[in-house]
Amino acid sequence: MTKIKEDVMEFWQLGLYAVASVLALRSLTTLMANHRSRARRDAAIQARLRINQGLTQQAAPPAGGKQQATAKTA
């Protein structure tokens, strides 16, 4: 090949490499953003479940307290 054709091919290869790099970085940032969003949502769901479990345990009567007392007197 001639020197001009080699230079043109090198230019196009460099351009394609740059475009591929930009697309890869965009894909990576999108993937990381989606992961962060999902992790936050999962953490919020887990926190809500822990809060709800704590509230239901406080609202429920103790399992051994009143039921045993009424069973002994009856």
Secondary structure, 3 states (H helix, E strand, C coil): CCHHHHHHHHHHHHHHHHHHHHHHHHHHHHHHHHHHHHHHHHHHHHHHHHHHHHHHHHHCCCCCHHHHHHHHHC
